[in-house]
Amino acid sequence: MNPISLEQLHQQFPQFEQALLEQILQESVIRHLEAGDPVLQTGQYMRSSILLLHGLLKVYREDDEGNEFLMYYLEPGQACALSFMCTAREETSQVKVKAVQASDLVLVPQQFSEQWLSKYKSWHHFVIGSYRVRFEELLQTLDSIVFKSLDERLLFYLKRHVQVSGPEIKLSHQQIADDLNSSREVISRLLKKLEQKGALTLHRNFLEVHDLEIL
């Protein structure tokens, strides 16, 4: 028996027609993850497309030394565009995905994901839309790296976190430094400057954003 209901699925994916929701419920696998659990590893073959029902996922690249480069976050009601591509082309993943919070995934087997492209217009639009949103987000990330200084990149990073999870950012200075490919000391110094300007407050295990637009 599927651990989720049709109503729960509809709440997160209201754009899907009733017949498609019923198919997803019937053919997909629901997977629960705790914070920190891996979803996808570099070099892993994908057999299913990933939709996020609840929680928050982090999509990132990792170099040979273990340094992480944040690509984007997945929120409820969204899908991993790269999982669509890897399953359709039977290629291995070039990224890693892990749960930032306790999360529930909807795993759609490859054959159904492909069948639904021609069978359901809403699924076709959803897949194409997922590609477009992620491409635009990656361009923003690239711009922040190529054209902006580290303090500007930090602001971009914090604003994106606020959009995703609200003003309380439950990340350590080291985690932020890892995502921005910097050192904890440098990030701590920049965060302290932001606190002195009234943009945020630093707490022991998280930071609270007040107003990043005042800078």
N, C-alpha and C positions, 0 to 999 in steps of 0.2 A: 504494500500500500504506500502511495506517495505521501511523504511527510508534510507536504504543503497542499493548500486548497486552491481551487480555481479562482476564488475571490482574492487570495493573497497574490496570486500570479497577475491577475487583472490590475490590482492596485499599483504594481510596479511597471507593468507594460500595458497601459490602457489603450495604446494604439493598435494592438493586435486584435483581429476579429475573433469571435467566440470559437470558431472551428479550429483556428490556429492555437489558441490557448489550450483547448482540449487535447490537441495533438502534442503540444509541449509537455503537458501534464502526463500524458500516456507514455511518451517515448523517451523522455529525458531522465537523467539521474540527478538527484539532489545530493549535494555534498556539503557537509558542515565543517568549518575550519575554526580553529582558535587563533587568536592574535599571534603572529609570528610563523604560522604554519605555511610551508611552501605550497604553491599551486602549480607552478611550472618552472622547470629548470632549463638552462641553456643546453641545447643538443637533444632535448626530449622531443619525441614525436607526439603530435597532437592528434587524438582520435575524436575529440569533441570540441565544439565551440563553447565558449564560456560566457554566460550571462550572470550578472550579479543581482541577487534577490535582496539580500540584506548585508550590511557591513561596509568594508572599505578595502580595496586591493591596491597594492603598489606594483607598478610595472617599471622595471629598471634593467639597465645593463650592468655587467660586472666585468672588470678587467682581470688580467692574469694574477694581479696582486690582491684581488679581493675588494678593490675600490668600486664603489657603486656610483652610477649615474642615473638619477631619477628621470624617467621619461614622462609618466603621467600617472594619475590615480583613476581608479574605476569606482564609481558610485552606484548605489542601487538603481536599477532600471537601465543600466548601461551594459555594453558587451565589450569584450576584448577583441578589437578589430584584427589583431595579429593572429588570434586563434582561428578566426574565419579563414585567413589566408593560409595558415599552416595546414589546417585540416583539408582545405580544398586542393592544395597542391602537394599534399603528403610530404611536407618538408619539416625539418627539425626547427625548433624554436631558437631564435637568436637573442631572446630576452629571458629574464626571470620575472616571476610574479609571486607575490606572497601576501598573506592577509595582514593588514595593519590592525584591524579589529576582528572580533568574532564575526564570521561571515557565512552566508549560505549561497552556494553556487548552483546554477542550473546548467548542467552539461548536456548539450544537444549533440547526439551522435552525427558523424559526418554525413551519412547518407540522407538523413532527414533534413539537415541544414541545406544541402544542395537541392533536394526535391522541393522544399518550401520556397525557394527563390522564384520558381515559375508558378507554383501553385497558389501562393499567398502574396498579394501585392504589398501588404503591410510588412511582411518579412523582408521582401526585396528592398523596400525603402529603408528599413531598419539597418540592414547590413551596409548598404551604400552610405547611409547617414553616419554610421559608426566609423567607416573609413574617413569620411570628410572631417568629422569632429577631431579625430586623433591626428590627422595630417595637419590641421590648423593649430592644434595644441603643440605638436612637435615643432612647427615653424616658430611659434612663440618662444618655446624653450631654446631653440637654436639661436634666435635673435638675442635672447638674454645672455647667452654664453659668448657669442661673437662680438656683440656691439655694446655690452654693458659691463661696468665695473662690478667687483664682488659685492659692494654694498647695494648696488641696484639689483643685482641678481638675488640677493637676500630678500629685498623688498618684494620682488616678483614672486619668490618662493613663499613668503609669508602670506601674501594676498591670495595666492592659489589655495593655500591650506585653509584660510578663513572661508573661502568660497565652498570648499569641500566639507569641512567639519566644524565650522564655527570659530568664534574668537579664542577659545581655549585650545592651544596647540600642545598636545601631550607628547612632545619629543624632547630628548636631551640635546644639549649643545653638540655632543659628539654625533648624534644621528643627523642633525642638520648639516654639520660639517661634512659628513660622509656623502649626503645627497648633493652637496654643492662642490664636492671634491676639494675641500679646503681643510684647514686644521681647526681643532676645537678652540685653541687659544684665539685665533683670528675671529672666529664666529662669536665667541663669548665677548670679545671686545666690541664688535659691531652691535651686538644685541644690547650691551650696556649703554652704548651711545643712543640707541633708539629709546631705551628706557628713560634716559636723562632728558630726552626731548618730549616725553609724555606719550609716545606712540604705543608703548606696551609696558607690562609689568612682568618682571622675571620672578618666578616662584621656584621652589625646590625641584619639582619634577615636571613642570610645564611652564608655559608662558601665556600670558593673557593679553591679547591684542585689543587696543582701545581705538586708535585711529591712525591708519597708515597714510592717510591722505594729507595729513598736516605737514608732512616732510617736504 
